Amino acid sequence: MKKPLFILIILLSTANIFAQSFSLKSVLSYPFPTQLVASPVGAKIAWAANEQGKRNIYTAQAPDYKAVKITDYIEDDGQELSSLSISPDGKWIAFVRGGDHGGRDGGPVNANSSPIAPKVEVYSIPFEGGKVVQIGEGDNPVISPNSSQVLFAKAGQVMIASLDGTSAAKSLFYAKGINGAYKWSPDGKKIAFISNRTDHAFLGIYTNQQTPIKWLLPSFSKDGTPVWSPDGNDIAFIRTPGTGGETDSILTKKHQPWAIWAVNVNTGAGKQIWKAPETLRGSFPSVDGGANLLWGDGKIIFTSYEDGWPHLYSINADGSKRLLLTPGNFSVENVKLSSDKKILVFAANTGNDEDDLDRRHIYKVSVDQANMQVLSAGKGIEAYPVIAGDNQSFFCLSATAERPLLPAIIGGKKTVNLISESLIPQDFPIKDMVVPKHVSFKAPDGKMVYAQLFSPRKVIKKRPAIVYVHGGPQRQMFLGWNPMDYYSIDYALNQYLVNLGFTVLSVNYRLGIGYGYEFHKPVNAGAQGASEYQDIKAAGEWLAKQENINKEKIGIYGGSYGGYLTALALGKDSKLFAAGVDIHGVNNRFTNLDAEGKKPAPDAQLAAKIADESSPVNYVGTWTSPTLIIHADDDRNVAFSQSVDLAKRFEDKKFDFEFLAIPDDTHHWMKFSNGLKVSEATADFLKRKLMDKK
């Protein structure tokens, strides 16, 4: 029998349900910043801030860096702001309003259930503030070098419009396929783009309406991520194999080949200048930014995972003199190139403190020397760095264990100076936040598991505990506020659960990033055996052995891939996990494993059997722990049908469960009120099922 939670959530506020020192709404009230960008000239920045669902653009500039709100969106309507960029002359900001760019489909989102269909639209606004200019329906704006025009995409074609709105948007050219990855040449006279044609993709050059599009080195492969040389004569790009070939094994890990090519735009002559090693580690890097292909001052820069860690490398334009720029046992991400193309700035999980493995700090390195230098250090989290147009001012998003993310300028002596700290509401409970502790333990197969332990300040005998499981799965939770919006909500919820009296263990299980290639790409994981579930079970067993933990009252919750592993835990190990919340999880890993028109894979039957055994729905017969299922029905990452199917199986079994279905929102709770509702429902359920009534 199913019990709807939404009536309970609507009728009762969190403050009335629980006796705690702060409310969930207050700990979720922070002004979460995203889209931090720096002006190509001067020392000034812009970012988008989500203040309880009201999303607006802020700017700040030298010398005082006072935060100035230049837009005035006043509703929690689920319309995100993305693709921020500042024009080369520093006078304009282009941005997109609408969509869900964290999902597989970035199209319009109607999380507010508006009778009028929302759109995804490109806008501009003067940096100093003023009238918002509606440029046109579309996405992914790119401003011209002369700051007068902007390119954007609409229905697979490239559009062009004036940045100040004086001329209407129009189609720039027609080309077959889905056209994107467009880049202005340095002089603004040509545009490189990629035409994706399903099983292959071409690199094209548009010059003007009188000149046919020039296809550079067309092949049967897939070309992508073009970057111009600083002089505008050449382009480097990534080439991967086209779709097709003999049907291969499903269960066997295979190298994913890729190479860097360079081509002269004028002559069309080009060649492969670097090929990735034909090893598993040498496969195309599935990390932040992918290959991070850039063309610096005399060097082409890229990311490779070949030594077991995602690192930056540089090569000459002809492929010679390859240099590892960032040696060491750590991961590099959030890579940016300075305006003068001489310096790279990035985030990495390394530092003087051994626990920096579970943090992020900012570093810089020259494009032609392995002279990596630390810019920030300490107990905080610094991510998403940018370099101002003066090539000397460095900015980032900064957080600590107690304070959520804010923009910051990196000062001398590895310090960060906050920008817009006044935007944090006065009732935000910074003083009540606890500092998580790094812990590690081994899974049954001997693999190391990493986690952060949140402990209540008040010692309570035999207190209940929660295992938190992140999604992704290519994610890493930190010893502080997470710089991704989805996980910042979960971090706030974990702090709230601790304030209620729970001990919370946030698990970084295998498949996650930050601990090297073998941890990121384990064998027999996911639908091929769910080997990563060992880490989740080990977390529950580790908690059960801890002093003052009631081993009969260990719960679990997680979203997305975390929801999948939560469901596995509840189905396979109900005796260990007493209750849990499955938030938009993948509950059935079995799919049609044979592509239409191709021979079945040689191990198709075995793969199907293992996929079934790796699915939570396979364990409904042993699933006895109380469960809450949560899902929004416009989810573009995990199909709503996954939860519909699980609910039907529970109903057929006469299994008593609870649910919260959210119409029209997506995987990322585009409405603040929906994210709050989900967190309230999760906390309420876990408290009712795991804490004493008294």
C-alpha positions in Angstrom: 0.0 0.0 0.0 1.4 3.4 -0.9 1.1 6.5 1.2 1.4 10.0 -0.4 3.7 12.3 1.6 2.9 15.6 -0.2 -0.2 16.4 2.0 2.0 16.0 5.1 4.7 18.2 3.7 2.2 20.9 2.7 0.4 21.0 6.0 3.2 20.9 8.4 6.3 23.1 8.4 9.7 21.6 9.2 10.0 23.8 12.3 6.8 22.2 13.7 7.7 18.7 12.8 11.1 18.6 14.4 12.7 20.1 17.5 16.0 21.4 16.1 18.0 24.6 16.3 17.4 25.7 12.6 15.0 25.0 9.8 15.8 23.3 6.5 14.7 26.4 4.7 17.2 28.5 6.5 20.2 26.1 5.7 19.1 26.1 2.1 18.7 29.8 1.8 22.3 30.6 0.6 22.8 32.5 -2.6 24.3 29.7 -4.7 26.7 31.1 -7.3 27.3 29.5 -10.8 28.7 30.5 -14.2 31.6 32.6 -12.8 33.2 34.4 -15.7 35.9 37.1 -16.0 36.1 40.0 -18.4 38.7 39.7 -21.2 39.7 43.3 -20.2 40.3 44.8 -16.8 39.6 43.1 -13.5 35.9 42.4 -13.3 33.7 39.4 -13.1 30.1 38.2 -13.4 28.2 35.3 -12.0 24.6 33.9 -11.7 23.2 33.5 -8.2 20.3 31.3 -7.2 18.7 32.9 -4.1 15.9 30.5 -3.1 14.9 30.0 -6.7 15.2 33.6 -7.8 18.1 33.6 -10.2 19.9 36.8 -11.1 23.2 38.0 -12.5 25.7 39.9 -10.3 28.8 41.8 -11.3 31.9 43.0 -9.3 35.0 44.9 -10.4 38.1 46.5 -9.0 39.0 48.0 -6.8 36.3 47.3 -4.2 34.6 44.3 -5.9 31.2 45.2 -4.5 28.5 42.8 -5.7 25.9 44.5 -8.0 22.7 42.8 -9.1 22.0 43.8 -12.7 18.9 41.7 -13.4 15.6 41.6 -11.6 14.0 38.2 -11.8 11.8 37.9 -8.7 10.0 34.5 -9.0 11.0 30.9 -8.1 9.9 29.8 -11.6 12.5 27.2 -12.4 14.1 29.2 -15.2 17.9 28.7 -14.9 20.6 31.2 -16.1 23.4 29.7 -18.0 26.1 30.4 -20.7 27.3 33.6 -19.2 30.0 35.4 -21.1 31.5 38.9 -21.1 32.2 40.6 -24.4 35.8 41.2 -25.4 35.4 44.9 -24.7 34.0 44.2 -21.3 30.8 46.2 -21.9 28.2 43.4 -22.4 27.1 40.2 -20.8 25.4 37.5 -22.9 23.4 34.7 -21.1 20.6 32.1 -21.6 17.5 31.9 -19.6 15.5 28.6 -19.4 16.2 24.9 -19.9 18.0 22.4 -17.8 21.6 22.2 -19.0 22.5 19.5 -16.5 20.2 17.1 -18.3 20.5 15.1 -21.5 17.8 17.4 -22.9 18.5 21.0 -22.3 15.2 22.1 -23.7 12.5 24.2 -22.0 11.5 23.5 -18.5 8.0 24.2 -17.1 8.7 23.4 -13.4 6.2 26.1 -12.5 3.4 24.4 -14.4 2.7 27.6 -16.2 -0.2 27.6 -18.7 2.2 29.4 -21.1 4.9 27.2 -22.5 8.4 28.5 -21.4 11.3 28.9 -23.9 15.1 28.8 -23.9 16.2 32.2 -24.9 19.4 34.2 -25.4 19.7 37.6 -23.8 22.2 40.4 -23.3 22.6 43.2 -20.8 25.2 46.0 -20.3 27.8 45.0 -17.7 27.0 48.2 -15.8 23.3 47.2 -15.7 20.4 48.5 -17.7 17.7 47.1 -20.0 17.8 43.3 -20.7 17.9 42.7 -24.4 16.0 39.7 -25.8 18.1 38.4 -28.7 16.2 35.3 -29.7 15.1 31.8 -28.9 18.1 29.5 -28.8 21.1 28.5 -26.7 24.9 28.7 -26.2 25.7 32.3 -27.2 29.3 33.1 -28.4 30.2 36.8 -28.7 32.2 38.1 -31.6 35.8 39.4 -31.2 34.6 42.9 -32.0 31.8 42.7 -29.3 29.1 43.6 -31.8 27.5 40.3 -32.7 26.6 37.0 -31.1 26.2 33.5 -32.4 23.8 31.0 -30.9 22.2 27.7 -31.7 18.5 27.0 -32.6 17.2 23.6 -33.8 20.6 22.4 -34.8 21.4 25.5 -36.9 23.7 28.5 -36.2 22.0 31.9 -35.7 23.5 35.4 -35.6 22.3 38.6 -34.1 23.6 42.0 -32.9 24.6 41.9 -29.3 22.8 45.1 -28.4 19.5 44.0 -30.1 19.6 46.6 -32.9 19.2 43.8 -35.6 17.0 40.8 -35.4 18.4 37.2 -35.2 18.7 35.3 -38.4 20.1 32.0 -39.7 23.8 32.4 -40.4 24.0 29.5 -42.8 22.5 26.1 -43.5 24.3 22.8 -43.0 23.1 19.3 -42.7 23.2 17.7 -39.3 23.2 19.2 -35.8 25.6 22.1 -35.9 27.4 23.4 -32.8 30.9 23.9 -31.2 31.1 27.1 -33.2 34.1 29.4 -32.6 34.9 32.8 -34.1 38.4 33.1 -35.7 40.6 35.6 -33.7 39.9 38.3 -36.4 36.2 37.6 -36.4 36.1 36.9 -40.2 35.5 33.2 -40.1 33.6 30.7 -38.0 34.7 27.1 -37.3 31.9 24.7 -36.3 31.2 21.0 -36.1 28.4 19.4 -38.1 27.3 16.2 -36.2 25.7 13.7 -38.6 24.9 10.9 -36.3 27.6 8.3 -37.2 30.2 10.8 -38.3 30.9 14.5 -37.8 32.7 17.1 -39.9 34.7 20.2 -39.1 33.5 23.2 -41.2 34.5 26.8 -41.9 31.9 29.5 -42.7 33.3 32.7 -44.3 30.3 34.6 -45.8 27.1 34.1 -47.7 28.9 34.1 -51.1 31.5 31.4 -50.1 30.7 27.7 -49.9 31.3 26.1 -46.5 34.8 24.6 -46.4 35.0 21.1 -44.9 38.4 20.5 -43.4 39.8 16.9 -43.6 36.4 15.2 -43.9 36.5 11.5 -43.0 34.4 8.7 -41.7 35.3 9.7 -38.1 33.8 12.1 -35.6 35.5 15.4 -35.3 34.9 17.8 -32.4 36.1 20.6 -30.0 37.8 22.8 -32.6 40.2 25.5 -31.2 41.8 28.3 -33.3 45.5 29.0 -33.2 46.2 32.6 -31.9 47.1 33.8 -35.4 43.9 32.3 -36.9 45.7 30.3 -39.5 45.2 26.8 -38.0 42.7 24.7 -36.0 43.3 21.8 -33.7 40.5 19.4 -33.0 39.7 16.0 -31.5 39.1 13.0 -33.8 37.4 9.8 -32.6 36.1 6.8 -34.6 32.8 6.9 -36.3 29.9 4.7 -35.3 29.9 1.1 -36.6 32.2 -1.9 -36.9 31.9 -5.5 -35.7 29.6 -6.1 -32.7 32.0 -6.5 -29.8 31.7 -7.9 -26.2 29.5 -5.9 -23.8 31.3 -7.0 -20.6 34.9 -6.6 -21.8 36.6 -3.2 -21.1 37.9 -1.6 -24.3 40.2 1.3 -25.2 38.3 4.3 -26.5 40.6 5.8 -29.1 41.1 9.5 -29.7 43.7 11.7 -31.4 44.5 15.4 -31.8 44.7 16.7 -35.4 45.8 20.1 -36.7 44.7 21.6 -40.1 45.6 24.8 -41.9 42.5 26.8 -42.6 43.8 28.3 -45.8 45.3 25.3 -47.5 43.2 22.6 -46.0 46.4 20.6 -45.3 46.6 18.8 -42.0 47.6 15.7 -40.1 47.3 13.8 -36.8 49.8 15.4 -34.4 49.2 13.2 -31.3 47.5 9.9 -30.7 46.4 8.7 -27.3 48.1 5.5 -26.0 46.1 2.4 -26.9 45.5 1.5 -23.2 42.4 1.7 -21.0 43.9 4.6 -19.2 44.7 6.2 -22.5 41.0 6.3 -23.5 39.2 9.6 -24.1 39.1 11.2 -20.6 35.6 11.1 -19.1 36.3 14.0 -16.7 35.4 17.6 -16.3 35.9 19.3 -19.7 36.8 16.1 -21.5 40.1 16.6 -23.3 40.2 20.3 -22.4 41.7 21.1 -25.7 43.2 24.6 -25.8 45.7 26.5 -28.1 48.0 28.6 -25.9 51.0 30.7 -26.7 52.9 28.3 -29.0 51.5 25.2 -27.4 48.5 23.0 -27.7 47.2 21.9 -24.3 45.0 18.8 -23.5 44.0 16.5 -20.6 45.0 12.8 -20.6 44.3 10.1 -18.1 47.2 7.9 -19.3 49.3 7.9 -16.1 46.3 7.1 -13.9 45.4 10.7 -13.1 43.7 13.3 -15.3 46.6 15.7 -16.0 47.4 18.6 -18.3 49.9 18.1 -21.1 51.3 20.5 -23.8 52.8 19.9 -27.2 54.1 22.0 -30.1 51.8 22.6 -33.0 53.5 19.8 -34.9 53.0 17.3 -32.0 56.6 17.4 -30.8 58.0 18.0 -27.3 55.1 16.7 -25.3 55.4 17.9 -21.7 53.5 16.8 -18.6 52.5 20.1 -16.9 50.9 18.8 -13.7 52.7 15.6 -12.4 51.5 14.0 -9.2 48.7 11.8 -7.7 45.8 14.2 -8.0 43.1 15.2 -10.4 43.0 18.4 -12.5 39.6 20.0 -13.4 37.9 23.4 -14.1 40.7 24.3 -16.6 40.9 27.9 -17.9 43.4 29.7 -20.2 44.5 33.3 -19.6 43.7 36.0 -22.2 47.4 36.2 -23.1 47.4 32.4 -23.6 50.4 31.9 -21.4 48.9 30.6 -18.1 46.5 27.8 -17.2 44.6 28.0 -14.0 42.7 24.9 -12.5 41.4 23.2 -9.5 43.1 20.1 -8.0 42.6 17.8 -5.0 46.1 18.2 -3.6 48.0 20.3 -1.0 50.1 20.2 2.2 47.3 18.6 4.2 46.7 14.9 3.7 43.0 15.5 3.8 43.3 17.8 0.7 42.5 14.6 -1.2 38.9 15.4 -0.3 39.1 19.1 -1.1 39.8 21.4 -4.1 42.4 24.2 -4.2 43.5 26.5 -7.1 46.8 26.2 -9.0 48.4 27.8 -12.0 50.9 26.5 -14.5 52.6 28.0 -17.6 51.7 26.5 -20.9 55.3 25.7 -21.7 56.8 24.7 -18.3 55.9 22.2 -15.6 56.1 25.0 -13.0 52.8 24.4 -11.1 52.2 26.9 -8.4 49.6 26.9 -5.6 47.3 29.9 -5.4 45.0 28.8 -2.6 45.4 26.5 0.4 43.9 25.7 3.8 40.8 23.9 5.0 38.4 25.3 2.5 37.1 24.3 -1.0 38.1 26.4 -4.0 36.8 25.6 -7.5 35.9 27.0 -10.9 38.8 29.5 -11.2 39.0 32.3 -13.8 41.6 34.8 -14.8 40.8 38.5 -15.4 41.8 40.3 -18.5 44.8 41.8 -16.7 46.2 38.2 -16.6 47.1 38.8 -12.9 43.8 38.7 -11.0 42.5 35.3 -10.1 39.0 34.5 -9.0 37.2 31.3 -7.9 34.2 30.0 -6.0 35.1 29.4 -2.4 33.4 27.5 0.4 34.3 25.9 3.8 32.7 23.2 5.9 30.5 25.8 7.6 30.1 28.5 4.9 28.4 27.8 1.5 29.9 28.9 -1.8 30.7 32.5 -2.7 32.8 34.2 -5.4 36.2 35.2 -4.2 39.4 36.9 -5.4 42.6 35.0 -4.6 45.0 37.2 -2.7 48.6 36.9 -1.6 49.8 34.2 0.8 47.3 31.7 -0.7 44.3 33.5 0.8 40.8 34.0 -0.6 38.9 37.3 -0.1 35.2 36.8 -0.4 32.9 38.8 -2.7 29.2 39.2 -1.9 29.4 37.7 1.6 26.6 40.2 2.6 24.2 38.2 0.3 24.1 35.3 2.8 20.9 35.7 4.8 21.2 36.7 8.5 19.3 33.6 9.6 21.7 31.2 7.8 22.9 28.9 10.6 26.7 29.1 10.1 27.4 28.6 13.8 25.4 25.4 13.8 27.3 23.7 11.0 29.6 20.8 11.9 33.0 20.1 10.3 33.0 16.6 8.7 36.0 14.3 9.2 37.8 12.2 6.6 37.6 8.5 7.2 38.5 5.4 5.2 37.8 1.7 5.4 38.0 -1.4 3.2 35.4 -3.1 1.2 35.0 -6.9 1.3 37.3 -7.2 -1.8 40.0 -5.2 -0.1 39.5 -1.9 -2.0 39.8 1.3 0.0 36.6 3.3 0.5 36.7 7.0 1.3 34.1 9.0 3.2 33.3 12.0 5.3 31.8 11.5 8.8 29.4 14.1 10.1 29.0 13.8 13.9 26.5 15.6 16.2 28.1 18.0 18.7 26.0 16.5 21.5 27.0 13.0 22.5 23.9 10.8 22.3 24.1 7.1 23.3 23.1 4.6 20.6 22.1 7.3 18.1 20.8 6.5 14.6 23.0 6.9 11.6 22.6 7.6 7.8 24.7 6.6 4.9 24.5 9.3 2.2 25.2 8.1 -1.4 26.1 10.7 -4.1 25.0 10.5 -7.7 26.9 10.8 -10.9 28.6 8.4 -10.3 31.6 10.4 -11.5 31.5 12.8 -8.6 33.4 13.4 -5.3 32.0 14.7 -2.1 34.3 17.0 -0.1 35.2 18.1 3.4 33.0 21.1 2.9 30.3 22.7 0.9 30.1 21.1 -2.6 30.6 23.5 -5.6 27.9 21.7 -7.6 24.3 23.0 -6.9 22.7 19.5 -6.7 25.2 18.3 -4.1 25.2 21.6 -2.2 21.5 20.8 -1.4 22.5 17.4 -0.1 25.4 18.8 1.9 22.9 21.2 3.6 20.5 18.2 4.2 23.3 16.2 5.8 24.1 19.1 8.1 20.4 19.3 9.0 20.2 15.5 9.7 23.2 15.9 12.0 21.5 18.7 13.8 18.5 16.4 14.4 20.9 13.9 16.1 21.9 11.6 13.3 25.5 10.6 12.5 25.9 10.9 8.7 28.5 9.1 6.6 28.9 10.5 3.1 30.5 7.8 0.9 32.9 8.3 -2.0 32.4 4.9 -3.6 34.3 3.5 -6.5 33.2 4.9 -9.9 33.8 8.4 -8.4 36.6 10.8 -9.3 39.5 12.1 -7.3 41.2 8.8 -6.4 42.8 7.7 -9.7 41.8 5.8 -12.8 41.3 2.3 -11.2 39.0 3.8 -8.7 37.1 5.8 -11.3 36.9 2.9 -13.8 36.6 -0.3 -11.7 35.8 -3.7 -13.2 32.3 -5.3 -12.9 30.6 -2.0 -12.0 27.1 -0.7 -12.7 25.0 -3.0 -14.9 28.1 -5.3 -15.2 28.0 -6.6 -11.7 27.5 -3.5 -9.4 30.9 -4.1 -7.7 30.7 -0.5 -6.3 27.8 -1.7 -4.1 30.4 -3.4 -1.9 31.5 0.1 -0.8 28.0 1.1 0.3 27.5 -2.1 2.3 31.0 -1.6 3.8 29.9 1.9 4.9 26.8 0.6 6.7 28.9 -2.2 8.4 31.6 0.4 9.4 28.9 2.6 11.0 27.4 -0.5 12.8 30.8 -1.1 14.5 31.2 2.5 15.8 30.7 3.4 19.4 27.4 5.0 20.2 25.8 4.0 16.9 22.6 2.0 17.1 23.3 -0.7 14.5 19.5 -1.4 14.3 18.8 2.1 13.2 21.1 2.7 10.2 19.3 4.4 7.2 20.4 5.3 3.7 19.5 7.9 1.1 20.8 9.1 -2.2 19.7 10.6 -5.6 20.2 9.5 -9.2 23.1 6.9 -9.1 22.9 7.3 -5.4 19.3 6.4 -5.6 20.2 3.2 -7.5 22.7 2.2 -4.9 20.2 3.1 -2.1 17.7 0.8 -3.7 20.2 -2.0 -4.0 21.0 -1.6 -0.3 17.4 -1.8 0.7 16.7 -4.7 -1.5 19.8 -6.8 -0.8 20.5 -5.8 2.8 17.4 -4.8 4.6 18.8 -6.3 7.8 21.6 -3.7 7.7 19.7 -0.7 6.3 16.6 -0.2 8.3 15.0 2.4 6.1 15.9 4.5 3.0 14.9 7.1 0.5 15.4 6.3 -3.2 15.4 9.7 -5.1 15.1 9.3 -8.8 17.2 6.2 -8.9 17.8 3.7 -11.7 16.0 0.6 -10.4 16.2 -1.6 -13.5 19.5 -1.9 -15.3 18.2 -4.3 -17.9 17.8 -2.8 -21.4 17.7 -4.1 -24.9 21.4 -4.8 -25.3 21.3 -5.5 -29.0 21.4 -2.5 -31.4 18.8 -2.7 -34.1 20.3 -4.0 -37.4 23.4 -5.5 -35.8 24.4 -9.0 -34.7 23.9 -9.7 -31.0 27.1 -9.3 -29.0 28.9 -12.6 -28.3 28.1 -12.2 -24.6 24.7 -10.6 -24.9 22.9 -13.3 -22.9 25.4 -13.3 -20.1 25.4 -9.4 -20.0 21.6 -9.5 -19.8 21.8 -11.9 -16.8 24.3 -9.8 -15.0 22.3 -6.6 -15.7 19.3 -8.2 -14.2 21.3 -9.3 -11.1 22.6 -5.7 -10.8 19.1 -4.2 -10.7 17.3 -3.3 -7.5 14.0 -4.7 -8.9 15.6 -8.1 -8.8 15.6 -8.0 -5.0 12.0 -6.9 -4.4 11.4 -10.3 -2.8 13.9 -9.6 0.0 13.1 -5.9 0.3 11.6 -5.4 3.7 13.0 -2.0 4.8 10.6 1.0 4.8 11.1 3.0 1.7 10.3 6.4 0.3 10.4 6.9 -3.5 10.8 10.4 -4.8 10.8 11.4 -8.5 9.9 14.4 -10.7 8.2 13.5 -13.9 10.2 15.8 -16.4 13.4 14.1 -15.4 15.8 14.2 -18.3 18.5 12.1 -16.6 16.6 9.1 -15.1 13.3 8.2 -16.7 10.3 8.7 -14.4 9.2 5.2 -15.5 12.0 3.8 -13.3 10.1 4.8 -10.2 6.7 4.0 -11.7 7.9 0.4 -12.4 9.3 0.0 -8.9 6.1 1.3 -7.3 4.0 -1.1 -9.4 6.2 -4.0 -8.2 5.8 -2.9 -4.6 2.0 -2.7 -5.1 1.9 -6.2 -6.6 3.8 -7.5 -3.6 1.5 -5.6 -1.2 4.6 -3.9 0.2 4.0 -0.8 2.2 5.9 2.2 0.8 5.7 6.0 0.7 6.1 8.3 -2.3 6.5 11.8 -3.4 5.8 12.5 -7.1 6.6 16.0 -8.4 4.9 17.2 -11.6 6.8 19.1 -14.3 10.2 19.5 -12.6 13.4 17.8 -13.7 16.3 15.9 -12.2 17.8 19.0 -10.7 14.8 20.6 -8.8 14.7 23.7 -10.9 12.2 25.2 -8.4 13.7 26.0 -5.0 10.4 25.1 -3.4 10.6 21.6 -4.9 14.2 21.1 -3.7 13.1 22.1 -0.2 10.1 19.8 -0.4 12.3 16.8 -1.3 14.7 17.6 1.5 11.9 18.0 4.0 10.3 14.7 2.9 13.6 12.9 3.2 14.4 14.2 6.6 10.9 13.6 7.9 10.8 10.0 6.6 14.2 9.1 8.1 13.4 10.7 11.4 10.0 8.9 11.7 11.6 5.5 10.8 14.9 5.7 12.7 14.4 7.9 15.7 12.6 7.2 19.0 9.2 8.7 19.1 10.2 10.6 22.3 
